[in-house]
Amino acid sequence: MEHDHSKHKKHAHHHDHKDHEHQEEHGDHSSHEGHSHHDHHKMMIKDFKRRFWISTILTLPVLLLSPMIQSIIGFSWTFTGDRYVLFGLSSVIFIYGGWPFLKGLVDELKKGSPGMMTLIAVAISAAYFYSGAVVFGFEGKTFFWELATLIDVMLVGHWLEMRSVLGASKALEALADLMPDEAHLIKDDQTKTVKVSELNKDDVILIKPGEKVPADGMIIEGESDLNESMLTGESKPVSKSKDDEVIGGAINGNGSIKVRVKGTGDDTYLSKVIGMVRSAQGQKSKTQRLADIAAKWLTIAALGLGLGTFIAWMTMGKELSFAMERMVTVMVICCPHALGLAIPLVASISTSISAKNGLLIRNRTAFESARKITTIVFDKTGTLTKGSHEVTKIKALKDGVSENDVLRIAAAVESPSEHHISKGLVRKVKEDDVDYPEVKDFNYKPGLEVEGKVDGKNVKAGGYALLEKENVKFEEDQEEGVEAKIFVLVDGELYGYVTFADQIRESSYKAIQTLQDKGIKCMLLTGDNEKVAASVAKELGLDNYMAEVMPDQKQDKIKELQEQGEFVAMTGDGVNDAPALAQSDVGIAIGSGTDVAAESADIVLVDSDPEDIAKLIIFGQATYSKMVQNLIWATGYNVIALPLATGFIPGLLISPAFGAALMALSTIICAVNAQLLKQKIN
């Protein structure tokens, strides 16, 4: 009997909106190459928070002791050795508060990709060492208050940003959890329970009804229906008997089977999936963030202009102290305070707005890249469709038998079963208000039929295999989009049939339309048969479809599209989608799917609504443009301040007070602009 199973679902991990707590616990182990912006280690967020508060408290006396701040406020407070106190406090802020940035500088330079950390480290080091030299006798002004506030703002920016990102990728752990821990090993006619890790090739194991298959192998005795949808995406349970292969992680149906082990450990199908996810995640983590790209250019500008200013003044015969002071001023100004907040504020606000709207962002780089998507690949079952089997047609084939009779008898004989077919029939009879009699002597033969006595008659229901067995002739009509057809036989006579299809979600039509209007190609990728795929693609007006794709081929199909220059987003919900989700430029998991899909994706949709995908892309674009605007505001201050800081413009040497006011203004503008993002999602 060709019963259909929709995908095996669990609710994706309580994707708690307290993503920052989640991160605090786990750090980010997804890829240790992935710390292009900051090393996420365990307790990293708490660490930044602690450093921020301690540095901020120490900053207050630094501000009060700074001559420039005193002159702005209009009071003077000096005592013997105040410069040394100032130096001591600033040293603590520089070493303790600045440590993550100094460490980040080393990491970035090792990888040959200077970014945000390098820029901050250059600015704070220049300010600290120059000001230290001034305290101990070098002629010039100190930059202690700039140093302290720069560190405070950068610490709070990093803390905010890290807090906004969902924590560790547990995809690999979730995949490993699919494997059972124990197996029933048969040795010398004795069955004993052993750890899966103790299994060897050619061992014989017993798999009882409802258990998970502990290793890849071949059936040597027994038959059963196996649900492999978690692994292969094929929605129907597969009927298997002697000499058929089974996959570790599949769920056994209602038969006991003995299996000879073929693959254990790294040789199993599931291990290969884990390997695919791991390598795809490793590649993806190398992409650079917008803030890092901006910081890289600002670092080059800071060093170039700073040295240029120093050399220019020295060659013009100015004294060393003046040239040094100008150089340090340029280097400090090049690292705008606002830059530390420009992007983190947008990131933090966009993440919380997204979470309220059912979009959980796990990978900010991918979210920022949503604007570049050119092709979206949809997994079918449970994404574009409801993942349930609905009755689409009832046909009576015997004179004097009505469609209602066929439905009544089919529902009666199927009712004790747990299959989706049975559930679909029960939904249909409730909908049509049809009463159905009770079935007696119910019997279920996996992969073939259900039978029982209904109204005293012998009734069988099943697919084409049943017709063959009973030698019943039926002229097959090729119906598009049909996922299953159940024939009803009463006392050996064909009464009629019921067809089922997975219903397309109402919102799928609008979502596809919105995406195509934005110039994004929409494709279908499914393990289901050609006929069903073609029907769904035609119904939704998709640009293309790929059917009967095996799970390990899904990742290759995504790679092929990427090689053709497409920027690919993939949506999916099963284990079989995990490698493709990790491979795609933007992986979007459907929240009602498996934990594994959710963990290997960049973005999780809490509701399984395709319209959210369109919403996500539009919001991703809005977020990116806000980041760009903020970068312009943050660096706009530099564009004005830098030429003035060099001292080359006659009569226009920037006063530190004016610089401080400009700096504060650009930071406030960035903060207000980030808040405007709230209006961008509806």
C-alpha positions as CSV (number, residue, x, y, z in Angstrom):
1,M,0.0,0.0,0.0
2,E,1.6,3.3,-1.1
3,H,1.1,5.2,2.1
4,D,2.6,8.7,2.2
5,H,4.5,10.1,5.1
6,S,5.0,13.8,5.2
7,K,8.2,15.0,6.6
8,H,9.0,14.0,10.1
9,K,8.7,17.2,12.1
10,K,9.8,18.5,15.4
11,H,9.6,22.0,16.6
12,A,12.9,23.7,16.0
13,H,14.8,24.3,19.3
14,H,12.9,26.6,21.5
15,H,14.4,29.4,19.4
16,D,14.3,31.7,22.3
17,H,14.4,35.3,21.6
18,K,17.0,35.6,24.4
19,D,19.6,34.9,21.8
20,H,22.2,36.8,23.7
21,E,21.9,34.4,26.7
22,H,22.2,31.5,24.3
23,Q,25.4,33.0,23.0
24,E,26.8,33.7,26.4
25,E,26.5,30.0,27.2
26,H,27.9,28.7,24.0
27,G,30.2,31.1,22.3
28,D,30.5,30.4,18.5
29,H,32.1,27.1,17.7
30,S,30.6,27.0,14.2
31,S,33.9,27.7,12.6
32,H,37.0,28.9,14.2
33,E,38.0,30.6,11.0
34,G,34.8,32.6,11.4
35,H,36.0,35.2,13.8
36,S,36.8,37.7,11.1
37,H,35.2,40.4,13.3
38,H,35.7,39.3,16.8
39,D,36.6,36.1,18.5
40,H,33.5,34.6,20.0
41,H,34.7,32.5,22.9
42,K,32.7,31.2,25.7
43,M,31.6,34.0,28.0
44,M,32.6,36.6,25.4
45,I,29.6,38.7,25.8
46,K,29.8,38.9,29.6
47,D,33.5,39.7,29.1
48,F,32.8,42.7,26.9
49,K,30.0,43.8,29.2
50,R,32.3,43.7,32.2
51,R,35.2,45.4,30.4
52,F,32.7,48.1,29.3
53,W,31.4,48.9,32.8
54,I,34.8,48.9,34.5
55,S,36.4,51.1,31.7
56,T,33.4,53.5,31.8
57,I,33.7,53.9,35.6
58,L,37.5,54.6,35.2
59,T,36.7,57.1,32.4
60,L,34.9,59.5,34.7
61,P,38.0,60.6,36.6
62,V,40.0,60.6,33.3
63,L,37.5,63.1,31.9
64,L,37.6,65.3,35.1
65,L,41.4,65.3,35.0
66,S,41.7,66.2,31.3
67,P,42.7,69.8,30.7
68,M,40.4,70.1,27.6
69,I,37.3,68.8,29.4
70,Q,38.1,71.2,32.3
71,S,38.4,74.1,29.9
72,I,35.0,73.2,28.2
73,I,33.3,73.0,31.6
74,G,35.2,76.1,32.8
75,F,36.8,74.9,36.0
76,S,40.3,74.0,36.9
77,W,41.2,71.1,39.2
78,T,44.9,70.3,39.6
79,F,47.1,68.7,42.2
80,T,50.6,67.5,42.4
81,G,51.1,64.3,40.3
82,D,47.6,64.6,38.6
83,R,49.3,63.7,35.3
84,Y,50.6,60.5,36.7
85,V,47.1,59.6,38.1
86,L,45.7,60.3,34.7
87,F,48.4,58.1,33.1
88,G,47.7,55.3,35.6
89,L,44.0,55.3,35.0
90,S,44.4,55.5,31.3
91,S,46.9,52.6,31.3
92,V,44.3,50.4,33.1
93,I,41.6,51.4,30.5
94,F,44.1,50.8,27.6
95,I,45.3,47.4,28.8
96,Y,42.0,46.0,30.3
97,G,39.4,47.7,28.1
98,G,41.6,47.7,25.0
99,W,42.7,44.1,25.3
100,P,40.1,42.5,23.0
101,F,41.1,45.0,20.2
102,L,44.8,44.5,20.6
103,K,44.3,40.7,20.5
104,G,42.0,41.2,17.5
105,L,44.7,43.2,15.7
106,V,47.1,40.2,16.0
107,D,44.4,37.8,14.8
108,E,43.4,40.0,11.8
109,L,47.0,40.6,10.8
110,K,47.8,36.8,11.0
111,K,45.0,36.2,8.6
112,G,46.1,39.1,6.4
113,S,42.7,40.8,6.6
114,P,42.8,44.0,8.6
115,G,39.4,45.1,9.8
116,M,37.6,46.8,12.7
117,M,40.0,45.4,15.4
118,T,43.1,46.7,13.5
119,L,41.6,50.2,13.1
120,I,40.6,50.5,16.8
121,A,43.9,49.1,18.0
122,V,45.9,51.5,15.8
123,A,43.9,54.5,17.1
124,I,44.1,53.6,20.8
125,S,47.8,52.6,20.7
126,A,48.8,55.8,18.9
127,A,46.8,57.9,21.5
128,Y,48.2,55.9,24.5
129,F,51.9,55.8,23.6
130,Y,52.0,59.4,22.5
131,S,50.1,60.6,25.6
132,G,52.4,58.5,27.8
133,A,55.4,60.1,26.2
134,V,54.0,63.5,26.9
135,V,53.4,62.7,30.6
136,F,57.1,61.7,30.9
137,G,58.5,64.9,29.3
138,F,57.8,64.9,25.6
139,E,56.4,68.2,24.5
140,G,52.7,68.0,23.4
141,K,49.1,67.5,24.5
142,T,47.6,64.3,25.9
143,F,44.8,62.3,24.3
144,F,43.7,60.3,27.4
145,W,40.1,61.3,27.3
146,E,39.8,60.4,23.6
147,L,41.5,57.1,24.3
148,A,39.1,56.3,27.2
149,T,35.9,57.2,25.4
150,L,36.9,55.5,22.2
151,I,37.5,52.2,24.1
152,D,34.2,52.6,26.0
153,V,32.2,53.2,22.8
154,M,33.8,50.4,20.9
155,L,33.3,48.0,23.8
156,V,29.6,48.8,24.0
157,G,29.3,48.5,20.2
158,H,30.8,45.0,20.2
159,W,28.8,43.9,23.2
160,L,25.5,45.1,21.5
161,E,26.3,43.4,18.3
162,M,27.4,40.1,19.7
163,R,24.3,40.1,21.9
164,S,22.1,40.4,18.8
165,V,23.4,37.2,17.2
166,L,22.1,33.8,17.9
167,G,24.8,31.7,19.4
168,A,26.7,28.6,18.5
169,S,25.8,26.5,15.5
170,K,24.6,23.3,17.0
171,A,23.9,21.7,13.6
172,L,26.5,19.1,13.9
173,E,25.4,18.1,17.4
174,A,21.8,17.9,16.2
175,L,22.8,15.7,13.3
176,A,24.7,13.4,15.6
177,D,21.7,13.2,17.9
178,L,19.7,11.5,15.1
179,M,21.8,8.3,15.6
180,P,20.6,6.1,18.5
181,D,23.2,5.3,21.2
182,E,22.5,1.6,21.4
183,A,22.0,-1.3,19.1
184,H,20.8,-4.9,19.6
185,L,23.7,-7.1,18.5
186,I,23.0,-10.7,17.5
187,K,25.9,-13.1,18.4
188,D,25.7,-16.9,18.8
189,D,21.9,-16.7,18.7
190,Q,22.0,-14.3,21.6
191,T,20.8,-10.7,21.4
192,K,22.6,-8.2,23.6
193,T,22.5,-4.4,23.7
194,V,25.7,-2.7,22.9
195,K,26.9,0.9,22.2
196,V,26.6,1.9,18.6
197,S,30.3,2.8,18.7
198,E,31.1,-0.9,19.4
199,L,29.5,-2.1,16.1
200,N,31.7,-3.5,13.4
201,K,31.3,-4.1,9.7
202,D,29.3,-7.4,9.0
203,D,27.8,-7.5,12.5
204,V,24.2,-8.6,12.5
205,I,21.8,-6.3,14.4
206,L,18.1,-6.5,15.3
207,I,16.0,-3.4,14.8
208,K,12.6,-3.5,16.6
209,P,9.4,-1.7,15.5
210,G,9.6,2.1,16.1
211,E,13.4,2.1,16.7
212,K,16.0,4.2,14.9
213,V,18.4,2.3,12.6
214,P,21.8,2.5,14.3
215,A,24.0,2.0,11.2
216,D,23.9,1.7,7.5
217,G,23.4,-1.9,6.3
218,M,21.4,-4.5,4.4
219,I,18.3,-6.4,5.6
220,I,19.0,-10.1,5.8
221,E,15.6,-11.1,7.4
222,G,12.2,-9.5,7.9
223,E,10.3,-6.7,6.2
224,S,9.1,-3.3,7.4
225,D,8.3,0.2,6.3
226,L,11.1,2.6,7.0
227,N,10.6,6.4,7.4
228,E,13.6,8.0,5.8
229,S,12.1,11.3,5.2
230,M,14.3,12.9,7.9
231,L,17.3,11.8,5.8
232,T,16.2,11.7,2.2
233,G,13.3,14.0,2.0
234,E,11.2,11.3,0.3
235,S,7.9,11.8,1.9
236,K,6.6,8.2,1.7
237,P,7.8,5.5,4.1
238,V,9.7,3.0,2.0
239,S,8.8,-0.6,2.1
240,K,11.9,-2.7,2.6
241,S,12.6,-6.4,2.8
242,K,15.5,-8.9,2.4
243,D,18.5,-7.5,0.4
244,D,17.3,-3.9,0.7
245,E,19.6,-1.3,2.1
246,V,18.8,0.8,5.2
247,I,20.3,4.1,6.3
248,G,21.4,4.8,9.8
249,G,19.1,7.4,11.5
250,A,16.0,6.2,9.6
251,I,13.0,5.2,11.8
252,N,11.8,1.6,11.5
253,G,8.0,1.1,11.0
254,N,6.0,-1.8,12.4
255,G,8.2,-4.8,11.4
256,S,11.2,-6.4,13.1
257,I,14.3,-6.6,10.8
258,K,17.7,-8.1,11.0
259,V,20.4,-6.1,9.3
260,R,24.0,-6.8,8.4
261,V,26.1,-3.7,9.2
262,K,27.8,-2.1,6.1
263,G,29.0,1.2,7.4
264,T,29.7,2.5,10.9
265,G,31.2,5.7,12.2
266,D,32.6,7.9,9.4
267,D,31.4,5.6,6.7
268,T,27.7,6.2,7.4
269,Y,25.4,8.3,5.2
270,L,24.7,10.6,8.2
271,S,28.5,11.1,8.8
272,K,28.8,12.2,5.2
273,V,26.0,14.7,5.7
274,I,27.8,16.0,8.8
275,G,31.0,16.4,6.7
276,M,29.2,18.2,4.0
277,V,27.6,20.7,6.5
278,R,30.9,21.2,8.2
279,S,32.9,22.1,5.1
280,A,30.1,24.3,3.7
281,Q,30.0,26.3,7.0
282,G,33.7,26.6,7.0
283,Q,33.7,28.2,3.5
284,K,30.8,30.5,4.3
285,S,32.5,32.0,7.4
286,K,35.2,33.6,5.3
287,T,32.9,36.3,3.9
288,Q,33.6,39.8,5.1
289,R,31.2,42.0,6.9
290,L,30.3,45.5,5.7
291,A,31.8,47.0,8.9
292,D,35.1,45.2,8.4
293,I,35.4,46.4,4.8
294,A,34.8,50.0,5.9
295,A,37.3,49.6,8.8
296,K,40.0,48.1,6.5
297,W,39.9,51.3,4.3
298,L,39.8,53.6,7.3
299,T,42.9,51.8,8.7
300,I,44.7,52.3,5.4
301,A,43.6,56.0,5.5
302,A,44.7,56.4,9.2
303,L,48.2,55.0,8.7
304,G,48.7,56.7,5.3
305,L,47.4,60.1,6.2
306,G,49.0,60.0,9.7
307,L,52.5,59.2,8.4
308,G,52.0,61.5,5.4
309,T,51.1,64.4,7.9
310,F,54.2,63.6,10.0
311,I,56.6,63.4,7.1
312,A,55.1,66.6,5.5
313,W,55.5,68.7,8.7
314,M,59.0,67.4,9.3
315,T,60.2,68.2,5.8
316,M,58.7,71.7,6.2
317,G,61.0,72.1,9.2
318,K,58.4,72.0,12.0
319,E,59.5,70.7,15.4
320,L,59.1,67.1,16.1
321,S,56.5,67.6,18.9
322,F,54.1,69.5,16.5
323,A,54.5,66.9,13.7
324,M,53.9,64.0,16.2
325,E,50.8,65.7,17.7
326,R,49.3,66.2,14.3
327,M,50.0,62.6,13.3
328,V,48.4,61.1,16.4
329,T,45.4,63.5,16.0
330,V,44.9,62.2,12.5
331,M,45.2,58.6,13.6
332,V,42.7,59.0,16.4
333,I,40.2,60.9,14.3
334,C,40.4,58.3,11.6
335,C,38.7,55.8,14.0
336,P,35.3,57.4,14.5
337,H,33.5,56.7,17.7
338,A,30.3,56.5,15.7
339,L,31.7,53.6,13.6
340,G,31.8,51.5,16.7
341,L,28.0,52.0,17.1
342,A,26.9,52.7,13.5
343,I,26.6,49.0,12.5
344,P,26.1,47.3,15.9
345,L,23.0,49.5,16.6
346,V,21.4,48.6,13.3
347,A,22.4,44.9,13.8
348,S,20.9,44.9,17.3
349,I,17.7,46.6,16.4
350,S,17.1,44.6,13.2
351,T,17.7,41.4,15.1
352,S,15.1,42.2,17.7
353,I,12.5,43.5,15.2
354,S,13.1,40.3,13.1
355,A,12.6,38.1,16.1
356,K,9.3,39.8,16.9
357,N,8.2,39.2,13.3
358,G,9.2,35.5,13.4
359,L,12.6,35.7,11.7
360,L,15.5,34.5,13.8
361,I,18.8,35.7,12.4
362,R,21.7,33.3,13.2
363,N,24.2,34.6,10.8
364,R,24.5,38.4,10.3
365,T,26.7,38.2,7.3
366,A,24.1,36.1,5.4
367,F,21.3,38.5,6.5
368,E,23.3,41.5,5.3
369,S,23.7,39.6,2.0
370,A,20.0,39.0,1.5
371,R,19.9,42.0,-0.9
372,K,22.2,40.1,-3.3
373,I,20.0,37.0,-3.8
374,T,19.3,36.2,-7.4
375,T,17.8,32.7,-7.1
376,I,15.8,31.1,-4.4
377,V,15.6,27.4,-4.2
378,F,12.6,25.9,-2.4
379,D,12.3,22.5,-0.9
380,K,8.7,21.5,-1.6
381,T,7.2,19.5,1.2
382,G,6.3,21.6,4.2
383,T,7.6,24.8,2.6
384,L,5.6,25.7,-0.4
385,T,3.1,22.9,0.5
386,K,1.4,22.1,3.7
387,G,3.1,18.7,4.1
388,S,-0.2,17.0,4.6
389,H,-2.2,14.8,2.3
390,E,-5.5,16.2,1.3
391,V,-8.2,14.3,-0.7
392,T,-8.3,15.8,-4.2
393,K,-10.6,13.5,-6.0
394,I,-13.0,10.6,-5.3
395,K,-14.0,8.4,-8.2
396,A,-16.7,5.7,-8.2
397,L,-16.0,2.9,-10.8
398,K,-18.9,0.5,-10.1
399,D,-22.5,1.0,-11.2
400,G,-24.8,1.9,-8.3
401,V,-21.9,3.0,-6.1
402,S,-21.7,6.7,-5.3
403,E,-18.6,8.8,-4.6
404,N,-19.9,9.1,-1.0
405,D,-19.9,5.3,-0.7
406,V,-16.3,5.1,-1.8
407,L,-15.3,7.8,0.7
408,R,-17.3,6.1,3.5
409,I,-15.8,2.6,2.9
410,A,-12.2,4.0,2.5
411,A,-12.4,6.1,5.6
412,A,-13.8,3.1,7.6
413,V,-11.1,0.6,6.6
414,E,-8.3,3.2,6.9
415,S,-9.4,4.7,10.2
416,P,-7.3,2.6,12.6
417,S,-4.1,3.4,10.7
418,E,-1.8,6.3,11.8
419,H,-0.8,7.2,8.2
420,H,-1.3,10.6,6.6
421,I,-3.6,8.9,4.1
422,S,-5.9,7.9,6.9
423,K,-5.7,11.3,8.5
424,G,-6.5,12.9,5.1
425,L,-9.6,10.7,4.8
426,V,-10.8,11.4,8.3
427,R,-10.4,15.2,7.6
428,K,-12.4,14.8,4.4
429,V,-15.3,12.8,6.0
430,K,-15.6,15.4,8.8
431,E,-15.6,18.2,6.2
432,D,-18.3,16.6,4.1
433,D,-20.2,15.5,7.3
434,V,-20.1,11.8,6.2
435,D,-20.7,9.1,8.9
436,Y,-18.6,6.0,8.4
437,P,-19.1,2.5,10.0
438,E,-16.6,0.7,12.3
439,V,-14.1,-1.7,10.8
440,K,-13.7,-5.2,12.3
441,D,-10.8,-7.7,11.9
442,F,-8.5,-4.8,10.8
443,N,-5.2,-5.9,9.4
444,Y,-2.3,-3.9,7.9
445,K,0.2,-5.3,5.5
446,P,3.1,-2.9,5.1
447,G,3.6,-1.6,1.6
448,L,0.6,-3.4,0.3
449,E,-2.8,-2.9,1.8
450,V,-5.1,-2.5,4.8
451,E,-8.1,-4.8,5.1
452,G,-11.0,-5.4,7.4
453,K,-14.8,-6.1,7.5
454,V,-17.0,-3.1,6.9
455,D,-20.8,-3.6,7.0
456,G,-20.1,-7.4,7.0
457,K,-18.2,-7.2,3.7
458,N,-14.5,-7.9,3.1
459,V,-12.8,-4.6,2.2
460,K,-9.3,-3.9,1.0
461,A,-7.6,-0.6,0.3
462,G,-4.2,0.0,-1.3
463,G,-2.2,1.3,-4.2
464,Y,-1.3,-0.3,-7.6
465,A,0.4,-3.2,-5.8
466,L,-2.9,-4.3,-4.4
467,L,-4.5,-4.3,-7.9
468,E,-1.7,-6.5,-9.2
469,K,-2.0,-8.9,-6.3
470,E,-5.8,-9.2,-6.8
471,N,-5.5,-9.3,-10.6
472,V,-7.8,-6.3,-11.0
473,K,-7.5,-4.4,-14.3
474,F,-7.5,-0.6,-14.2
475,E,-6.8,1.8,-17.0
476,E,-4.3,4.2,-15.4
477,D,-5.0,7.9,-16.1
478,Q,-2.0,10.1,-15.7
479,E,-3.1,12.8,-13.2
480,E,-0.8,15.6,-12.6
481,G,0.3,16.4,-9.0
482,V,-1.1,13.3,-7.5
483,E,1.1,11.9,-4.7
484,A,-1.0,8.8,-3.9
485,K,-4.0,6.9,-5.2
486,I,-5.9,4.5,-3.0
487,F,-8.1,1.9,-4.5
488,V,-11.1,0.4,-2.6
489,L,-12.0,-3.3,-3.2
490,V,-15.2,-4.7,-1.7
491,D,-15.4,-8.6,-1.9
492,G,-12.8,-8.5,-4.6
493,E,-14.7,-5.9,-6.8
494,L,-13.2,-2.5,-7.5
495,Y,-15.5,0.1,-6.1
496,G,-13.5,3.2,-6.9
497,Y,-10.5,5.2,-5.8
498,V,-9.4,8.3,-3.9
499,T,-6.5,10.5,-4.9
500,F,-4.4,12.6,-2.5
501,A,-2.1,15.5,-3.1
502,D,0.0,17.7,-0.8
503,Q,-1.8,21.1,-0.8
504,I,0.0,24.2,-1.8
505,R,-0.1,26.9,0.9
506,E,-2.2,29.9,0.1
507,S,0.6,32.3,0.9
508,S,3.0,30.5,-1.5
509,Y,1.4,32.2,-4.6
510,K,1.8,35.7,-3.2
511,A,5.4,35.0,-2.0
512,I,6.5,33.7,-5.4
513,Q,4.9,36.7,-7.1
514,T,6.6,39.2,-4.7
515,L,10.0,37.5,-5.2
516,Q,9.7,37.3,-9.0
517,D,8.7,41.0,-9.1
518,K,12.0,41.8,-7.4
519,G,13.8,40.0,-10.2
520,I,14.6,36.9,-8.1
521,K,14.3,33.5,-9.8
522,C,12.3,30.9,-7.9
523,M,13.1,27.2,-8.3
524,L,11.9,24.0,-6.8
525,L,14.2,21.2,-5.5
526,T,12.6,18.0,-4.4
527,G,13.2,14.3,-3.8
528,D,9.6,13.7,-5.0
529,N,8.8,12.4,-8.5
530,E,8.9,14.4,-11.7
531,K,5.1,14.5,-12.2
532,V,4.4,16.0,-8.7
533,A,7.3,18.5,-9.1
534,A,6.1,19.6,-12.5
535,S,2.6,20.1,-11.3
536,V,3.6,22.3,-8.3
537,A,6.0,24.3,-10.5
538,K,3.3,24.9,-13.0
539,E,0.7,25.8,-10.4
540,L,3.0,28.4,-8.8
541,G,4.5,29.7,-12.0
542,L,8.1,28.9,-10.8
543,D,11.0,29.5,-13.1
544,N,12.4,26.0,-12.9
545,Y,12.3,22.7,-11.0
546,M,14.6,19.8,-10.2
547,A,12.9,16.6,-9.2
548,E,14.0,13.2,-7.8
549,V,17.1,14.8,-6.4
550,M,18.8,12.7,-3.8
551,P,19.9,14.4,-0.6
552,D,23.6,14.3,-1.3
553,Q,22.9,15.8,-4.7
554,K,21.0,18.8,-3.2
555,Q,24.3,20.4,-2.1
556,D,25.8,19.8,-5.6
557,K,22.7,21.5,-7.3
558,I,23.3,24.6,-5.1
559,K,27.0,24.6,-6.0
560,E,26.1,24.3,-9.7
561,L,23.9,27.4,-9.5
562,Q,26.6,29.3,-7.6
563,E,29.2,28.4,-10.2
564,Q,26.8,29.9,-12.8
565,G,27.2,33.2,-10.9
566,E,23.9,33.0,-9.0
567,F,23.7,34.2,-5.4
568,V,21.6,31.5,-3.9
569,A,19.1,31.3,-1.0
570,M,17.8,27.9,-0.1
571,T,14.8,27.1,2.1
572,G,14.3,23.7,3.6
573,D,13.2,21.9,6.7
574,G,14.7,18.4,6.9
575,V,18.0,16.8,7.7
576,N,18.4,16.1,4.0
577,D,18.4,19.8,3.4
578,A,21.1,20.6,5.9
579,P,24.2,20.4,3.6
580,A,22.4,22.5,0.9
581,L,21.3,25.0,3.6
582,A,24.9,25.3,4.8
583,Q,26.2,25.5,1.2
584,S,23.8,28.2,0.0
585,D,24.7,31.9,0.3
586,V,21.7,32.4,2.5
587,G,20.2,29.3,4.2
588,I,16.6,29.7,5.4
589,A,15.1,27.0,7.6
590,I,11.4,26.6,8.1
591,G,10.7,26.6,11.8
592,S,8.3,23.7,11.9
593,G,11.1,21.5,10.4
594,T,13.8,19.6,12.1
595,D,16.3,21.0,14.6
596,V,19.1,20.0,12.2
597,A,17.8,22.2,9.4
598,A,17.3,25.1,11.8
599,E,20.8,24.8,13.2
600,S,22.5,24.6,9.8
601,A,20.6,27.6,8.4
602,D,21.5,31.3,8.6
603,I,17.9,32.4,9.3
604,V,15.0,30.5,10.8
605,L,11.4,31.3,10.0
606,V,9.3,30.6,13.1
607,D,6.1,30.2,11.1
608,S,6.3,28.0,8.0
609,D,5.0,30.9,5.9
610,P,6.7,31.4,2.5
611,E,5.6,35.1,2.6
612,D,8.1,35.6,5.4
613,I,10.8,34.8,3.0
614,A,9.9,37.7,0.8
615,K,9.5,39.9,3.9
616,L,13.0,38.7,5.1
617,I,14.7,39.8,1.8
618,I,13.0,43.2,1.8
619,F,13.9,43.7,5.5
620,G,17.5,42.5,4.8
621,Q,17.7,45.2,2.1
622,A,16.4,47.9,4.4
623,T,18.9,46.8,7.2
624,Y,21.8,47.0,4.8
625,S,20.9,50.4,3.5
626,K,20.6,51.7,7.1
627,M,24.1,50.3,7.8
628,V,25.4,52.2,4.7
629,Q,23.7,55.4,5.8
630,N,25.2,55.1,9.2
631,L,28.6,54.4,7.8
632,I,28.3,57.6,5.8
633,W,27.3,59.6,8.9
634,A,30.0,58.0,11.0
635,T,32.8,58.6,8.5
636,G,31.3,62.0,7.3
637,Y,32.6,63.4,10.5
638,N,36.1,62.2,9.6
639,V,35.9,63.7,6.1
640,I,35.4,67.1,7.7
641,A,37.8,66.6,10.7
642,L,40.7,64.9,8.9
643,P,41.9,67.8,6.7
644,L,41.5,70.1,9.7
645,A,43.5,67.7,11.9
646,T,46.5,67.6,9.6
647,G,46.9,71.4,10.2
648,F,47.6,72.0,6.5
649,I,44.7,74.3,6.0
650,P,45.9,77.8,7.1
651,G,44.1,79.3,10.1
652,L,41.8,76.2,10.4
653,L,43.4,74.0,12.9
654,I,40.7,71.9,14.6
655,S,40.1,72.7,18.2
656,P,39.7,69.5,20.3
657,A,36.4,70.8,21.7
658,F,35.0,71.3,18.1
659,G,36.2,67.8,17.3
660,A,34.5,66.3,20.4
661,A,31.2,68.1,19.5
662,L,31.3,66.8,15.9
663,M,32.1,63.3,17.2
664,A,29.1,63.3,19.6
665,L,26.8,64.6,16.9
666,S,27.7,61.9,14.4
667,T,27.2,59.2,17.1
668,I,23.7,60.6,18.0
669,I,22.7,60.8,14.3
670,C,23.7,57.1,13.9
671,A,21.7,56.1,17.0
672,V,18.5,57.9,15.8
673,N,18.9,56.6,12.2
674,A,19.1,53.0,13.5
675,Q,15.8,53.5,15.4
676,L,14.1,54.4,12.1
677,L,14.5,50.8,11.0
678,K,11.5,49.9,13.1
679,Q,9.2,51.4,10.4
680,K,10.7,49.2,7.7
681,I,8.9,45.9,8.5
682,N,5.2,45.5,8.6
